[in-house]
Amino acid sequence: MAKTDDKLLNALRSSSQKKMEKAFESLYVRYAPLMFYIALKEVRNKEDAEDIVSFTFLEFFYHKNDLKDGSGLKYYLISSVKNACYDLLKRRQRVELLKGDIAVETSIDKEFEERIAVFKKFLDEEEIEYIILHTLYGFTFKEIAIDKNVSTDVISSKYYRAIKKAKEYYKKEEKNV
């Protein structure tokens, strides 16, 4: 079949539209069922498998001049289908991970916003910012001081004053419960 594949590949490269169409149709009829079987086995979805086969043949057509005669067209097509399946499965996995991350981030964001709302009852914006920068993001007092263009002592005293206010607030809340 390799000689026939080479002939069909040469006809596919022809300047004659009829030869090109006939060669493409012959290759499609010959290899599409095998490619579909491989794709279906990998992605387990008929529509995706059909799309992958179509995509692979389109890519093959656009790159037909890059292939060398005798290079094993059948194995080129099979490898292309497997790679397309692998790419699709990787994209699906990333989408699923992203969906999971969004769900987790949404619940974290909501919880974070609720806590900030409570902090706003007894802390000012600056104190909340220092607590977040130090505890949540791990910035040192020195790094915060450099960013805010103040001394480290100013940052540390405001931070500890804010922590003291938080402790007092939560002690009162605990007594009220």
Order of alpha helices (4+ residues) and beta strands (2+ residues): alpha-alpha-alpha-alpha-alpha-alpha-alpha
